[in-house]
Amino acid sequence: MLIANVLAQAAIAAVPPAAEAPSQQGVISYPPAFFEGQQASNAAEMLARVPGFNLETGDNVRGFEGAAGNVLIDGQRPTSKSDNLEEILRRVSAGAVERIDIIRGGAPGIDMQGKSVLANVVRKQGASFRGLFAVANNHLWDGRNMHGMRLELSGGDGQRTWETTIRYGYGNDDGGQFGPYVRLAPDGTVLRSADYEAESDGLQQTITAGYSQPLLGGRISLNGRAFWDSWKSENTVAFSLPAGRVDNFTSPYDEFETELGARYTRDFGARTKLETLLLRSDSDFHGFDLARTPGVINDFRYARDYNETIGRAVLKHQRSATLSFEAGGETALNRLDSHSEQFVNGQAQDLPAADVQVEELRGEAFAKLVWRPAPAWTLDGGLRFEASDISSEGDVVLEKSLSFLKPRLAVAWQPRPSTQVRARVERVVGQLNFDDFVAGADFEEGTGVSVGNPDLDPEQAWVGELALEQRFWKSGAVTVTYRRSELTDVIDRGPVFTPDGVYDRPTNIGDGTKDELIVTLMVPTEPLGWKGGVLQGEVNRRWSRVTDPTTLTTRRISRLRPLEWEARYTQDLPQWGASVGVAVFGGWTQTTYRYNSITDVKLEDAYVTTWVDKRLRPDLMLRVEVMNLAERGIRFTTQAYGPERRTGGLLYTDDRDLTPGRSIYVRLRKTFGG
């Protein structure tokens, strides 16, 4: 009834919000006054309150062009690829924000980066010294404390600017929990019964730095990042049937990443701009999976070194207030050196694709156009051509060349200021995941060793999308989006037959389809008689269809969740310098299909978290948050078949019903400087 009432009133009384400052068709500006009383401390928290906007942090892919999120800072995309976009936004204090522009459907002079809605965080001119120091602790249900610290500093003299961040934090995996485990025969007879106990935690440390100054008539910006990640999972299964049996699983890893980047921009007149970028990233990752069961010690070890070097140049030209062009290209060189080995009771095992060195030289040329033929219409078109040469050495010797043409056309129609209709047609080509090229293992889940497959083709799709956005009241919006993907060369799981046996591996399984229906909603409660409240929600329903490579029957895509939803309510209490809120994340299900098993992961109940933000002083903020208030659990069910699912019958079903407890998170954040 609430949604129906809101939409009915919106259709009658939708007007541009008084707090917004429209600058051109399809662009809405939110000044600091819009966020007054909301206790927002940084740009990320401000964006969470912008109607009709959902943060997308970008894709973890090779190259720079296809990895973009949906936020610009001062009209430019952040140079770093490895630094999370949300973390970058958290380093922009609310006091440094001049305004936030929301670009809907495209605007001349703006690279939409393939997004339908884009945010531009515009900072105040003139740098001054600012800083932030925060400490936090997350007290877990089992008594562990996950503490952390964060220090941010920035400053400059108006022409030169600098910033640095030092951060460390201990964290835990919500998958670490306790509960019963049972193995059932096809007729329901209990074959095994045990108590399962697991915990996963680790330490992450990050140092980032940035510097910018004028150079040769333009501006150069430098950035660097170092990241350390040390993680360990320990799981114990104590059996009551058979009595006395104990299985132990240990999976630690260590990772070290570095990134160095440089961006140079220069204007050639009032309408033309050149942007160039160089980026280098390196990663050293190693770990092992150790399983100890009665009579068997299974030890899988791996080490992976990865690096990427990117060069990019873009020339942008704004012909008029209604027409802009850009063209450019980038090249990326990627290398992976992977070594894996397996020992069973100390004896080395033959492992396909255990030692693989992969190299990819990838280039992309692109041209884009944004045209506004009439005040209510915007066309955003682009054409990209991608070509790559991939080669592998070691256990798998392979060379292949790939090339794809990727057109895109997006159209936005705004019949009135509060309503916009957006349509998009695009060819999307995924990137091959280098991790799929090499062997891996998961003894705890019972999937054992998975071998690599360097001979994959990237997944491709023709995507059609239609969206309707309706804005209402001061800060209300509802968006309904339908997206259809016609898939080719879907990457899923399939069997590979070797002289040593049958293994699971990633493989191309043919064509398929994927449909998505997404509804997002933001409703301010003030017009309903309750001042300071905001209700937000999102529902994402997915359908998919592929042919299983083992059974040759139709099924869903592995690990695609059919339904996800969330809702949150925030109440601002400016008279007390505080805000309170509650968020509810709905349960979900995902299924993984392998040649000899089907695994379902289910979160059947809702995950509930509630928080209080209190401004103790103008420069001191306290947050207290209770997470997993309802103690939502997670259930793993694996059906094992022999020898495989098409010709073999069900051997047994493993079921783990595990429940983590509540945790209490406390953070104290101090700001200083201008």
C-alpha positions in Angstrom: 0.0 0.0 0.0 2.9 2.4 0.8 4.5 2.0 -2.6 1.1 2.3 -4.4 0.3 5.5 -2.5 3.8 6.9 -3.2 3.6 6.2 -7.0 0.0 7.6 -7.2 1.1 10.9 -5.6 4.3 11.0 -7.6 2.4 10.8 -10.9 0.3 13.8 -9.9 2.8 16.0 -7.9 6.2 15.2 -9.2 8.3 18.4 -9.4 12.0 19.1 -9.5 13.2 19.1 -5.8 13.9 22.5 -4.4 17.2 21.3 -2.9 18.5 20.4 -6.4 20.1 22.7 -8.9 19.5 21.5 -12.5 22.3 22.6 -14.7 21.3 21.0 -18.0 18.8 18.4 -19.2 19.6 15.0 -17.7 22.0 16.4 -15.1 20.9 17.1 -11.5 23.2 18.8 -9.0 23.0 18.1 -5.2 24.7 20.9 -3.2 25.9 20.3 0.4 22.5 21.8 1.6 20.8 18.7 0.4 22.7 16.5 2.8 22.3 18.7 5.9 21.2 16.8 9.0 22.2 13.5 7.5 25.5 13.0 9.4 27.3 12.1 6.2 31.1 12.2 6.7 32.4 11.5 3.2 31.4 11.3 -0.5 30.5 7.6 -0.3 28.0 8.3 2.5 26.6 11.3 0.6 26.1 9.2 -2.6 24.2 6.6 -0.6 21.5 9.3 0.0 21.2 10.5 -3.6 17.8 9.4 -5.2 18.0 7.0 -8.1 21.7 6.3 -7.7 23.3 2.9 -6.8 27.1 2.7 -6.5 28.9 0.4 -8.9 32.5 -0.1 -8.0 33.6 -1.5 -11.4 34.7 -4.9 -12.7 37.9 -6.7 -11.9 39.1 -7.1 -15.5 42.3 -6.6 -17.4 42.8 -3.3 -19.1 41.4 0.1 -18.0 38.5 0.9 -20.4 36.2 -1.9 -19.2 36.9 -1.7 -15.5 35.2 1.6 -14.8 32.7 2.2 -11.9 29.9 4.7 -12.2 31.5 7.7 -10.3 33.8 10.4 -11.5 35.8 12.8 -9.3 36.1 16.3 -10.7 35.0 15.0 -14.0 37.6 12.3 -14.2 37.7 8.6 -13.5 40.2 7.6 -10.6 43.5 6.5 -12.0 43.9 3.5 -9.8 42.4 0.1 -10.8 43.3 -1.9 -7.6 42.1 0.8 -5.1 38.4 0.1 -4.5 36.1 3.0 -5.7 34.2 3.1 -2.5 37.4 3.4 -0.5 38.5 6.3 -2.8 35.1 8.0 -2.1 35.5 7.5 1.6 38.7 9.5 1.4 36.8 12.5 0.1 35.4 14.3 3.2 32.0 15.8 3.1 33.4 19.2 3.8 35.5 19.0 0.6 32.5 18.4 -1.7 31.2 21.4 -3.7 28.3 19.4 -5.2 27.4 16.0 -6.6 26.1 15.9 -10.2 24.0 13.0 -11.3 24.1 12.4 -15.1 21.1 10.3 -16.3 21.2 8.8 -19.8 24.2 10.9 -21.0 25.3 14.5 -21.5 27.7 16.1 -24.0 31.2 16.2 -22.7 30.7 13.3 -20.3 32.1 9.8 -20.9 29.3 7.6 -19.4 31.8 4.7 -19.4 29.0 2.3 -20.4 26.7 3.3 -17.5 23.2 4.5 -17.7 23.5 6.7 -14.6 26.8 8.4 -13.6 27.8 10.5 -10.6 30.4 13.3 -10.7 31.7 14.3 -7.3 32.9 17.9 -7.7 35.4 19.0 -5.0 35.9 22.6 -3.7 38.6 24.6 -5.4 41.7 25.4 -3.4 43.3 22.7 -1.3 43.8 22.9 2.5 45.2 20.5 5.0 42.7 17.9 6.1 43.0 14.7 8.1 41.1 11.8 9.6 42.0 9.3 12.2 39.7 6.4 13.0 39.8 3.3 15.2 37.3 0.5 15.1 36.7 -2.9 16.6 34.3 -5.7 15.6 33.5 -8.0 18.6 32.4 -11.4 17.3 30.1 -13.9 18.8 32.9 -16.3 19.6 34.9 -13.7 21.5 37.4 -12.7 18.8 38.0 -9.0 18.2 38.7 -7.7 14.7 40.3 -4.3 15.2 41.5 -1.7 12.8 43.0 1.8 12.3 42.8 4.3 9.5 44.8 7.6 9.0 44.1 9.9 6.1 46.0 13.1 5.3 45.6 15.5 2.4 46.6 19.1 1.5 48.1 21.4 -1.0 48.6 25.0 -2.1 45.8 25.3 -4.7 48.1 24.2 -7.6 49.8 21.2 -6.0 47.8 18.7 -4.1 48.8 15.5 -2.2 47.1 12.8 -0.2 48.0 9.6 1.6 46.2 6.9 3.5 47.5 4.2 5.9 45.1 1.5 7.0 45.1 -1.8 8.6 42.4 -4.1 9.8 41.7 -7.6 11.0 38.6 -9.1 9.4 36.6 -12.3 9.5 34.6 -14.3 7.0 30.9 -14.6 7.7 31.2 -18.2 6.5 33.1 -19.1 9.7 30.5 -20.6 12.0 29.3 -23.7 13.8 26.6 -26.3 13.3 25.7 -29.9 12.4 26.9 -31.9 9.4 25.2 -35.0 8.1 25.8 -37.3 5.1 22.7 -39.1 3.9 22.3 -42.2 1.6 19.8 -41.9 -1.3 17.2 -43.7 0.9 17.7 -41.2 3.8 19.9 -43.4 5.9 22.5 -41.4 7.9 26.0 -42.4 6.8 27.9 -39.7 8.7 27.1 -37.3 11.4 29.3 -34.6 12.9 29.7 -31.2 14.5 31.3 -28.6 12.2 33.4 -25.8 13.5 35.0 -23.2 11.3 36.7 -19.8 11.5 38.3 -17.6 8.9 40.1 -14.4 9.6 43.1 -12.4 8.6 44.9 -9.1 8.4 44.8 -6.5 5.6 47.2 -3.5 5.3 47.1 -0.7 2.8 49.2 2.3 2.0 48.1 4.7 -0.8 49.6 8.0 -2.0 48.7 10.6 -4.6 50.2 13.8 -5.9 49.1 16.3 -8.6 50.6 19.5 -10.1 50.6 21.6 -13.3 53.1 20.4 -16.0 53.8 21.7 -19.5 50.5 23.5 -19.9 48.6 20.5 -18.5 48.3 18.6 -15.2 50.0 15.4 -14.1 48.7 13.2 -11.4 50.7 10.3 -9.8 49.3 7.5 -7.6 50.7 4.5 -5.7 49.3 1.7 -3.7 50.7 -1.2 -1.6 48.4 -3.9 -0.2 49.1 -6.9 2.0 46.6 -9.6 2.7 47.2 -12.5 5.0 44.3 -15.0 5.5 43.7 -18.3 7.2 40.7 -20.7 7.3 40.6 -23.5 9.8 37.8 -26.0 9.9 37.3 -29.1 12.2 34.7 -31.8 11.7 34.2 -34.0 14.8 32.2 -37.1 14.0 29.7 -38.9 16.1 29.1 -41.4 13.3 31.6 -43.0 12.8 32.5 -42.2 16.4 35.9 -40.8 17.1 36.7 -39.6 13.5 38.0 -36.0 13.2 38.7 -34.3 9.8 40.8 -31.1 9.7 41.0 -28.6 6.9 43.4 -25.6 6.7 43.6 -23.0 3.9 46.0 -20.1 4.4 47.2 -17.6 1.8 49.4 -14.5 1.6 49.1 -11.8 -1.1 51.1 -8.7 -1.8 50.0 -6.2 -4.4 51.6 -3.0 -5.7 50.3 -0.4 -8.2 51.9 2.7 -9.7 50.1 5.1 -12.0 50.4 8.4 -13.8 47.8 10.5 -15.6 48.5 13.6 -17.8 45.8 15.8 -19.1 46.0 18.9 -21.2 43.5 21.3 -22.8 44.0 22.4 -26.4 41.6 25.4 -26.4 38.2 25.5 -24.7 36.8 22.4 -26.4 39.5 19.8 -26.8 41.3 17.8 -24.2 44.0 15.1 -24.2 44.2 12.5 -21.5 47.0 9.9 -21.2 47.6 7.2 -18.6 50.2 4.7 -17.7 49.6 2.1 -15.1 51.6 -0.8 -13.7 50.4 -3.4 -11.2 52.0 -6.5 -9.7 50.7 -9.3 -7.5 52.4 -12.1 -5.6 49.9 -14.7 -4.3 50.7 -18.1 -2.6 49.0 -20.5 -0.3 47.9 -24.1 0.2 44.9 -26.3 1.0 45.6 -29.1 3.5 43.1 -31.8 4.3 43.7 -34.4 7.1 41.2 -37.3 7.2 41.7 -40.8 8.6 44.5 -42.4 6.6 44.9 -39.6 4.1 46.7 -36.3 4.1 45.9 -34.3 0.9 48.2 -31.3 0.4 47.6 -28.8 -2.5 50.1 -25.9 -2.9 50.1 -23.1 -5.3 51.9 -19.8 -6.2 50.9 -17.2 -8.7 52.8 -14.1 -9.9 50.8 -11.7 -12.0 51.6 -8.3 -13.5 49.8 -5.9 -15.8 51.1 -2.8 -17.8 48.6 -0.4 -19.4 49.1 2.6 -21.7 46.1 4.7 -22.8 45.4 7.9 -24.6 42.0 9.7 -25.3 41.3 12.8 -27.2 38.0 14.6 -26.3 36.3 17.3 -28.3 33.0 19.2 -27.4 31.7 20.5 -30.7 28.8 22.4 -29.1 26.6 22.3 -26.0 24.7 19.5 -27.6 27.4 17.4 -29.3 30.7 15.9 -28.2 33.1 13.3 -29.5 36.0 11.3 -28.2 38.4 8.7 -29.6 41.4 6.8 -28.2 43.1 3.6 -27.6 44.8 1.5 -25.0 47.2 -1.4 -24.9 47.8 -3.8 -22.0 50.4 -6.5 -21.4 49.4 -9.1 -18.9 51.5 -12.0 -17.5 50.7 -14.9 -15.2 53.3 -17.4 -13.8 51.5 -20.2 -11.9 52.9 -23.2 -10.2 50.7 -25.9 -8.5 51.5 -29.2 -6.9 49.5 -31.9 -5.1 50.7 -34.5 -2.6 48.7 -37.4 -1.2 50.4 -38.9 1.9 53.6 -37.3 0.8 53.5 -38.7 -2.7 53.5 -36.2 -5.6 50.5 -36.5 -7.9 50.3 -35.8 -11.6 48.2 -32.6 -12.1 47.1 -31.3 -15.5 47.9 -27.6 -16.1 50.0 -27.5 -12.9 52.7 -25.2 -14.2 51.5 -22.6 -16.7 52.9 -19.3 -17.9 50.3 -17.1 -19.6 50.9 -13.9 -21.6 48.3 -11.7 -23.2 49.0 -8.7 -25.4 45.7 -6.8 -25.7 44.8 -3.7 -27.6 41.6 -1.7 -27.9 40.5 1.3 -30.1 37.3 3.2 -29.4 35.2 6.1 -30.6 32.3 7.7 -28.7 29.6 10.3 -29.4 27.0 12.1 -27.3 24.4 14.1 -29.1 21.3 15.9 -27.8 19.2 16.4 -30.9 16.3 17.9 -28.8 16.1 19.1 -25.2 14.3 15.9 -24.2 16.4 13.4 -26.1 20.1 12.2 -25.6 21.9 9.7 -27.8 25.1 8.1 -26.4 26.8 5.9 -29.0 30.2 4.1 -29.2 32.2 1.6 -31.1 35.1 -0.4 -29.7 37.4 -2.9 -31.4 39.3 -5.3 -29.2 42.1 -7.6 -30.3 44.4 -9.8 -28.2 47.1 -12.5 -28.6 47.2 -15.1 -25.8 49.9 -17.6 -25.4 50.7 -20.2 -22.7 53.8 -22.2 -22.0 54.7 -24.9 -19.5 52.3 -27.9 -19.1 50.0 -26.3 -21.6 51.4 -24.9 -24.8 48.9 -22.8 -26.7 48.6 -19.7 -28.9 45.4 -18.0 -29.9 44.3 -14.7 -31.3 40.9 -13.1 -30.6 39.2 -10.0 -31.9 35.8 -8.5 -31.3 33.8 -5.5 -32.5 31.7 -4.0 -29.7 29.0 -1.4 -30.7 26.9 0.4 -28.1 23.9 2.7 -28.4 22.0 4.3 -25.5 19.0 6.6 -25.8 17.4 8.7 -23.0 14.1 10.4 -23.3 13.0 12.9 -20.7 9.4 13.9 -21.3 9.3 16.0 -18.1 11.9 16.8 -15.5 10.8 14.1 -13.1 10.5 11.2 -15.6 13.2 9.6 -17.8 13.0 6.5 -20.1 16.4 4.9 -21.0 17.1 2.2 -23.6 20.4 0.5 -24.4 21.7 -2.0 -26.9 25.3 -3.2 -26.6 27.6 -6.1 -27.4 29.5 -7.1 -24.3 32.5 -9.3 -24.4 33.8 -10.7 -21.2 37.5 -11.3 -20.4 39.1 -14.6 -19.7 40.0 -15.1 -16.1 43.6 -16.2 -15.8 42.6 -18.2 -12.6 40.6 -20.5 -14.9 43.8 -21.3 -16.8 45.4 -23.1 -13.8 44.7 -25.8 -11.3 42.9 -25.2 -8.0 41.5 -27.2 -5.1 38.7 -27.2 -2.4 38.9 -30.3 -0.2 36.5 -29.0 2.4 33.6 -28.6 -0.1 34.3 -32.0 -1.4 35.0 -30.8 -5.0 38.7 -31.9 -4.7 41.1 -30.7 -7.4 39.9 -28.7 -10.4 42.3 -28.4 -13.3 42.9 -25.4 -15.5 41.7 -24.7 -19.0 43.8 -22.2 -21.1 41.8 -23.0 -24.2 38.7 -21.0 -23.2 36.9 -18.4 -25.3 35.6 -15.3 -23.7 31.8 -15.1 -23.0 29.9 -12.8 -25.3 26.5 -11.2 -25.1 24.1 -9.0 -26.9 22.5 -6.9 -24.2 19.2 -5.0 -24.4 18.0 -2.9 -21.6 15.0 -0.7 -20.9 14.6 1.5 -17.7 12.0 3.9 -16.4 12.9 6.3 -13.7 10.3 8.4 -11.8 11.4 11.0 -9.4 9.1 12.5 -6.8 8.9 14.8 -3.7 12.2 16.2 -2.5 14.4 13.1 -2.6 12.2 10.2 -3.8 12.8 8.0 -6.9 11.7 4.7 -8.2 13.5 2.9 -11.1 12.4 -0.2 -12.9 15.0 -1.9 -15.2 14.6 -4.9 -17.5 17.7 -6.4 -19.1 18.0 -9.2 -21.6 21.3 -10.9 -22.5 21.7 -13.3 -25.4 24.8 -15.3 -24.4 27.5 -17.0 -26.5 30.3 -19.2 -25.3 29.0 -19.3 -21.7 31.8 -20.2 -19.3 30.6 -22.7 -16.7 31.9 -26.0 -15.3 32.5 -29.3 -17.2 34.5 -32.5 -17.2 37.9 -33.2 -18.7 39.1 -36.8 -19.3 42.8 -37.6 -18.7 44.8 -40.8 -18.4 44.8 -40.2 -14.6 41.0 -39.8 -14.3 38.2 -37.3 -14.8 38.6 -33.7 -13.4 36.3 -30.7 -13.1 37.3 -27.6 -14.9 35.9 -24.3 -16.4 34.7 -24.7 -19.9 32.6 -23.1 -22.7 29.2 -24.8 -22.6 27.6 -23.1 -25.6 24.8 -20.5 -25.9 22.3 -19.3 -23.3 20.1 -16.5 -22.1 19.9 -14.3 -19.0 17.1 -12.0 -18.0 17.1 -9.5 -15.1 14.3 -7.4 -13.6 15.6 -4.7 -11.1 13.5 -2.4 -9.0 15.1 0.3 -6.8 13.1 2.6 -4.6 13.9 5.6 -2.3 11.0 7.2 -0.3 11.4 10.1 2.0 8.9 9.9 4.9 8.5 13.7 5.4 5.6 14.0 2.9 4.0 11.1 4.8 4.1 13.0 8.0 7.4 11.8 9.5 10.3 14.2 9.1 13.9 13.0 8.6 13.2 9.4 7.5 14.3 7.7 4.3 13.2 4.2 3.1 15.3 2.5 0.5 15.0 -0.8 -1.2 16.1 -2.9 -4.2 14.9 -6.2 -5.7 16.8 -8.1 -8.4 15.1 -11.1 -10.0 17.2 -13.1 -12.5 16.4 -15.9 -14.9 18.9 -17.9 -17.0 19.0 -20.8 -19.3 21.9 -22.9 -20.6 22.5 -26.5 -21.6 24.4 -28.6 -19.0 27.5 -30.2 -20.6 27.2 -33.4 -18.6 23.4 -34.2 -18.8 22.7 -32.2 -22.0 19.5 -30.9 -20.3 18.5 -27.3 -19.6 19.5 -25.6 -16.3 20.4 -22.3 -14.8 23.9 -20.7 -15.0 26.1 -21.8 -12.1 26.3 -19.5 -9.1 23.7 -17.0 -10.5 21.4 -16.0 -7.7 17.7 -16.0 -8.9 16.6 -13.5 -6.3 18.2 -10.9 -4.1 16.6 -8.1 -2.2 17.4 -5.5 0.5 15.7 -2.8 2.4 17.0 -0.1 4.7 15.4 2.7 6.8 17.5 5.6 8.0 16.1 8.2 10.5 18.0 11.5 10.9 17.9 13.2 14.3 19.6 16.5 13.6 18.5 18.0 16.9 20.6 15.4 18.7 23.4 15.3 16.1 22.6 11.6 15.3 21.0 9.2 12.9 19.8 5.7 13.4 19.1 3.0 10.9 18.3 -0.6 10.1 19.0 -2.7 7.0 17.6 -6.0 6.0 19.2 -8.2 3.4 17.0 -11.0 2.0 18.1 -14.6 1.8 19.3 -16.0 -1.5 20.2 -19.3 -3.2 22.9 -20.2 -5.7 23.7 -23.5 -7.3 27.0 -24.8 -8.7 26.9 -27.6 -11.3 29.9 -29.9 -11.7 30.1 -33.1 -13.7 29.7 -35.3 -10.6 27.9 -33.0 -8.1 25.4 -30.3 -7.5 26.0 -27.8 -4.6 23.3 -25.5 -3.3 24.3 -22.6 -1.0 21.2 -21.1 0.8 20.7 -18.2 3.0 17.0 -18.7 3.8 16.5 -16.0 6.4 17.1 -12.3 6.4 20.4 -10.7 7.5 19.6 -7.7 9.8 21.9 -5.0 10.9 21.1 -1.8 12.9 23.3 1.2 13.7 23.5 4.5 15.5 25.7 7.4 14.3 26.3 10.1 16.9 28.3 13.3 16.4 29.9 13.8 19.8 31.6 17.0 18.6 31.8 18.7 15.2 35.0 16.8 14.5 34.2 13.5 16.3 31.8 10.8 15.2 30.8 7.6 16.9 29.2 4.6 15.2 27.8 1.6 17.0 26.4 -1.2 14.8 24.9 -4.6 15.7 25.4 -7.0 12.8 23.5 -10.2 12.0 20.9 -9.3 14.6 18.7 -12.3 13.7 21.7 -14.7 13.6 21.1 -15.8 10.0 22.7 -19.0 9.1 24.0 -20.5 5.9 23.3 -24.0 4.5 25.5 -26.0 2.1 23.9 -29.0 0.4 26.0 -31.2 -2.0 24.5 -34.1 -4.0 27.3 -36.4 -5.2 26.9 -38.7 -8.2 29.0 -41.5 -9.5 30.7 -41.7 -11.8 28.9 -38.6 -13.2 25.5 -37.0 -13.3 24.2 -38.3 -16.7 24.8 -42.0 -16.3 25.4 -42.4 -12.6 23.0 -42.4 -9.7 23.0 -40.4 -6.5 25.7 -41.6 -4.1 25.0 -39.5 -1.1 24.0 -36.0 0.0 26.1 -33.8 2.3 24.3 -31.2 4.3 25.8 -28.5 6.6 23.5 -26.2 8.5 25.7 -23.5 10.0 25.0 -20.5 12.1 27.3 -17.5 12.9 26.2 -15.3 15.8 25.9 -11.6 16.2 28.7 -9.1 16.2 29.1 -5.6 17.6 31.0 -3.0 15.6 32.2 0.2 17.2 34.1 3.0 15.3 35.4 6.4 16.5 36.3 8.8 13.8 38.2 12.1 14.3 38.6 14.8 11.6 41.0 17.7 11.7 42.2 20.5 9.5 40.1 22.6 7.1 
